[in-house]
């Protein structure tokens, strides 16, 4: 930022404070609009929701985008205010479906992650599971043997100091799709980049405990 040359020290400080406050208001507006988009419109990608929100409020070129934590807080506020009862029922249903799949996939050490775990799942959210095995092919054979409907793909994650391509199976059993990412067994001690260390994933007993609390 370049300040007007004729500003003295105190006016310049006031100018900076006002701009800082304006930037903060912009971040808050975008965060709350992105939260509404995530909750209502079916978009699940935080980055896309932030850019769409910026366009909708007339600031497509702004650099004052909120971070994901700010959007998540705004989403929790939105859900508590506008979707409290619906959110509670939906979250329980998704966790029950996740737990059923985790019990089925128990040989591959399944963990629940994402919005169904942290409680911000929307009416459009998928379930995200992580499996840990040294043979992704065994997972596919397991699904085929049980005649489960699925599609295969891959995703890229920053993991263990490098970007890696990991196999993903999307299960189409039940009300919500279940995205199953397959990691190597040794990866169970690491957290992918972009995931908070605390409560990043939960095994079946922890999901059972969440359901008992709810």
Buried (B, 14 or more C-beta within 10 A) or exposed (E): EEEEEEEEEEEEEEBEEEEEEEEEEBBBBBBBBBBBBBBBEEBBEBEEBBBBBBBBEEBEEBEBBBEBEBBBBBBBEBBEEEBEEEBEEBBEBBBEBBBBBBEBBEEBBBBBBBBBBBBBBBEEBBBBBBBBBEEBEBBBEBBEEEEBEBEEEEEEBEBBEEEBEBBBBBBEBBEBBBBBBBBBEEBEEEBBEEBEEEEBBBEBEEBBEBEEEE
